Amino acid sequence: PSNLPALSRSTRDLLRHRPDLLAAEARVRAAFELAESARLNLLPSFSLGANAMGGTRSLTNRFRVWEGQVGPSLDIPIYDPVRLAQVSVRRAETKEASAKYRAAVLKAFEEVEGAYLTTTTRRNQLAQVNGEVASLQSALTDAKAQRSAGTWSDLEVFTAERRLLQAHRAQAALRHQQLSAHLELIKALGGGPAL
């Protein structure tokens, strides 16, 4: 666990692998497509065609009424207030989607930076505790040798063993914390097999 590989990912990879960023990007693209569609809906349209509509009989009228239209029709919606309002609404939606995307990207980078910092801190703490464990192991070996030589009592050996056990507990706790920090880093980077 102390020799976990350093994870690195480019900004492009981060933006491509985090599901929340992909979803926010899709919302931005959809908002821009809808805004473009609303803008294009303001352009004039020309059509050729024929229409025929029929009516049903009524009690007062014995005959069916037919209405027909043949020829070109020109639609100039540039001054249509409903379509102009639709364009304004779509523009506002694009601004909102863009702002949410920026917020999601900033949050993702904050999470990655925090995860890197936590992982590095835990790795350094574990290295320090590993050094303490090695030092206490050496001290226990020396204490046992001194006890065998008759210069130290059992109490001093027990004290050295207690210190070593406390260091082992701290070492195990830090290993757990380092693994948790490593998993948070993988999660912040978007996870996946590309790590």
KOLKENU-630065 format. One record per residue (C-alpha): x, y, z; residue number from 0. Coordinates in steps of 0.25 Angstrom, whole numbers. Layout:
<rs>
px: X; py: Y; pz: Z; n: NUM;
...
</rs>
This chain:
<rs>
px: 0; py: 0; pz: 0; n: 0;
px: 11; py: 10; pz: 2; n: 1;
px: 16; py: 8; pz: -12; n: 2;
px: 3; py: 11; pz: -19; n: 3;
px: 6; py: 17; pz: -33; n: 4;
px: 4; py: 32; pz: -35; n: 5;
px: -8; py: 34; pz: -43; n: 6;
px: -8; py: 45; pz: -53; n: 7;
px: -18; py: 49; pz: -64; n: 8;
px: -19; py: 61; pz: -73; n: 9;
px: -30; py: 71; pz: -73; n: 10;
px: -36; py: 65; pz: -85; n: 11;
px: -36; py: 51; pz: -79; n: 12;
px: -42; py: 56; pz: -67; n: 13;
px: -53; py: 63; pz: -75; n: 14;
px: -55; py: 51; pz: -83; n: 15;
px: -56; py: 41; pz: -72; n: 16;
px: -65; py: 47; pz: -61; n: 17;
px: -79; py: 44; pz: -63; n: 18;
px: -84; py: 56; pz: -56; n: 19;
px: -76; py: 65; pz: -66; n: 20;
px: -81; py: 57; pz: -78; n: 21;
px: -95; py: 59; pz: -74; n: 22;
px: -93; py: 74; pz: -72; n: 23;
px: -86; py: 75; pz: -86; n: 24;
px: -98; py: 67; pz: -92; n: 25;
px: -108; py: 77; pz: -86; n: 26;
px: -100; py: 89; pz: -91; n: 27;
px: -99; py: 83; pz: -105; n: 28;
px: -114; py: 80; pz: -105; n: 29;
px: -117; py: 95; pz: -100; n: 30;
px: -109; py: 101; pz: -111; n: 31;
px: -116; py: 92; pz: -122; n: 32;
px: -129; py: 96; pz: -117; n: 33;
px: -125; py: 111; pz: -117; n: 34;
px: -120; py: 109; pz: -131; n: 35;
px: -133; py: 102; pz: -135; n: 36;
px: -141; py: 114; pz: -129; n: 37;
px: -132; py: 124; pz: -137; n: 38;
px: -134; py: 116; pz: -150; n: 39;
px: -149; py: 116; pz: -147; n: 40;
px: -149; py: 131; pz: -149; n: 41;
px: -145; py: 130; pz: -164; n: 42;
px: -155; py: 132; pz: -175; n: 43;
px: -160; py: 119; pz: -181; n: 44;
px: -167; py: 117; pz: -195; n: 45;
px: -175; py: 105; pz: -198; n: 46;
px: -183; py: 100; pz: -210; n: 47;
px: -195; py: 91; pz: -208; n: 48;
px: -209; py: 89; pz: -208; n: 49;
px: -219; py: 87; pz: -197; n: 50;
px: -233; py: 82; pz: -197; n: 51;
px: -242; py: 82; pz: -184; n: 52;
px: -256; py: 76; pz: -183; n: 53;
px: -267; py: 79; pz: -174; n: 54;
px: -278; py: 71; pz: -168; n: 55;
px: -293; py: 73; pz: -171; n: 56;
px: -301; py: 81; pz: -161; n: 57;
px: -315; py: 81; pz: -158; n: 58;
px: -317; py: 95; pz: -164; n: 59;
px: -308; py: 92; pz: -177; n: 60;
px: -311; py: 80; pz: -185; n: 61;
px: -298; py: 80; pz: -193; n: 62;
px: -284; py: 77; pz: -189; n: 63;
px: -275; py: 89; pz: -190; n: 64;
px: -261; py: 88; pz: -196; n: 65;
px: -250; py: 98; pz: -195; n: 66;
px: -238; py: 97; pz: -204; n: 67;
px: -225; py: 104; pz: -205; n: 68;
px: -214; py: 103; pz: -216; n: 69;
px: -202; py: 110; pz: -218; n: 70;
px: -190; py: 116; pz: -211; n: 71;
px: -189; py: 121; pz: -197; n: 72;
px: -179; py: 130; pz: -191; n: 73;
px: -177; py: 130; pz: -175; n: 74;
px: -169; py: 142; pz: -170; n: 75;
px: -168; py: 139; pz: -155; n: 76;
px: -157; py: 149; pz: -152; n: 77;
px: -167; py: 158; pz: -144; n: 78;
px: -175; py: 147; pz: -138; n: 79;
px: -174; py: 150; pz: -123; n: 80;
px: -176; py: 136; pz: -119; n: 81;
px: -164; py: 131; pz: -127; n: 82;
px: -156; py: 143; pz: -122; n: 83;
px: -159; py: 140; pz: -108; n: 84;
px: -155; py: 125; pz: -111; n: 85;
px: -141; py: 130; pz: -116; n: 86;
px: -139; py: 138; pz: -103; n: 87;
px: -143; py: 126; pz: -94; n: 88;
px: -134; py: 117; pz: -102; n: 89;
px: -122; py: 127; pz: -100; n: 90;
px: -125; py: 128; pz: -85; n: 91;
px: -125; py: 112; pz: -85; n: 92;
px: -111; py: 112; pz: -92; n: 93;
px: -106; py: 122; pz: -82; n: 94;
px: -111; py: 114; pz: -70; n: 95;
px: -106; py: 101; pz: -75; n: 96;
px: -92; py: 107; pz: -78; n: 97;
px: -91; py: 112; pz: -64; n: 98;
px: -95; py: 99; pz: -58; n: 99;
px: -84; py: 92; pz: -67; n: 100;
px: -74; py: 102; pz: -62; n: 101;
px: -78; py: 100; pz: -47; n: 102;
px: -77; py: 84; pz: -50; n: 103;
px: -63; py: 86; pz: -56; n: 104;
px: -58; py: 94; pz: -44; n: 105;
px: -64; py: 85; pz: -34; n: 106;
px: -57; py: 73; pz: -41; n: 107;
px: -44; py: 80; pz: -41; n: 108;
px: -45; py: 83; pz: -26; n: 109;
px: -49; py: 69; pz: -23; n: 110;
px: -37; py: 64; pz: -31; n: 111;
px: -27; py: 74; pz: -24; n: 112;
px: -33; py: 70; pz: -11; n: 113;
px: -31; py: 55; pz: -13; n: 114;
px: -17; py: 57; pz: -18; n: 115;
px: -13; py: 65; pz: -6; n: 116;
px: -20; py: 55; pz: 3; n: 117;
px: -13; py: 43; pz: -4; n: 118;
px: 1; py: 50; pz: -3; n: 119;
px: -1; py: 54; pz: 12; n: 120;
px: -5; py: 40; pz: 15; n: 121;
px: 7; py: 34; pz: 7; n: 122;
px: 17; py: 43; pz: 15; n: 123;
px: 10; py: 40; pz: 28; n: 124;
px: 11; py: 25; pz: 26; n: 125;
px: 26; py: 26; pz: 22; n: 126;
px: 29; py: 33; pz: 35; n: 127;
px: 21; py: 23; pz: 43; n: 128;
px: 29; py: 12; pz: 35; n: 129;
px: 42; py: 18; pz: 40; n: 130;
px: 37; py: 19; pz: 54; n: 131;
px: 33; py: 4; pz: 54; n: 132;
px: 47; py: 0; pz: 48; n: 133;
px: 53; py: 9; pz: 59; n: 134;
px: 44; py: 3; pz: 70; n: 135;
px: 47; py: -11; pz: 65; n: 136;
px: 62; py: -9; pz: 66; n: 137;
px: 60; py: -3; pz: 80; n: 138;
px: 52; py: -16; pz: 84; n: 139;
px: 63; py: -25; pz: 79; n: 140;
px: 73; py: -17; pz: 87; n: 141;
px: 64; py: -17; pz: 99; n: 142;
px: 63; py: -32; pz: 98; n: 143;
px: 78; py: -33; pz: 97; n: 144;
px: 81; py: -24; pz: 109; n: 145;
px: 71; py: -33; pz: 117; n: 146;
px: 78; py: -45; pz: 113; n: 147;
px: 91; py: -39; pz: 117; n: 148;
px: 85; py: -36; pz: 130; n: 149;
px: 86; py: -21; pz: 130; n: 150;
px: 71; py: -18; pz: 127; n: 151;
px: 58; py: -23; pz: 134; n: 152;
px: 46; py: -29; pz: 128; n: 153;
px: 38; py: -16; pz: 130; n: 154;
px: 47; py: -8; pz: 120; n: 155;
px: 45; py: -19; pz: 110; n: 156;
px: 30; py: -19; pz: 112; n: 157;
px: 30; py: -4; pz: 110; n: 158;
px: 38; py: -5; pz: 97; n: 159;
px: 28; py: -16; pz: 92; n: 160;
px: 16; py: -7; pz: 96; n: 161;
px: 22; py: 5; pz: 88; n: 162;
px: 24; py: -5; pz: 76; n: 163;
px: 10; py: -10; pz: 77; n: 164;
px: 5; py: 5; pz: 77; n: 165;
px: 13; py: 8; pz: 65; n: 166;
px: 8; py: -4; pz: 58; n: 167;
px: -7; py: 0; pz: 61; n: 168;
px: -4; py: 14; pz: 56; n: 169;
px: 3; py: 8; pz: 43; n: 170;
px: -10; py: -1; pz: 41; n: 171;
px: -19; py: 11; pz: 42; n: 172;
px: -11; py: 20; pz: 33; n: 173;
px: -10; py: 9; pz: 23; n: 174;
px: -26; py: 8; pz: 23; n: 175;
px: -26; py: 24; pz: 22; n: 176;
px: -17; py: 23; pz: 10; n: 177;
px: -25; py: 13; pz: 3; n: 178;
px: -38; py: 21; pz: 5; n: 179;
px: -31; py: 33; pz: 0; n: 180;
px: -26; py: 25; pz: -12; n: 181;
px: -40; py: 21; pz: -15; n: 182;
px: -45; py: 35; pz: -14; n: 183;
px: -34; py: 39; pz: -24; n: 184;
px: -39; py: 29; pz: -34; n: 185;
px: -53; py: 33; pz: -32; n: 186;
px: -49; py: 48; pz: -34; n: 187;
px: -42; py: 44; pz: -46; n: 188;
px: -54; py: 37; pz: -52; n: 189;
px: -50; py: 23; pz: -49; n: 190;
px: -50; py: 13; pz: -60; n: 191;
px: -39; py: 4; pz: -66; n: 192;
px: -31; py: 15; pz: -72; n: 193;
px: -24; py: 18; pz: -58; n: 194;
</rs>
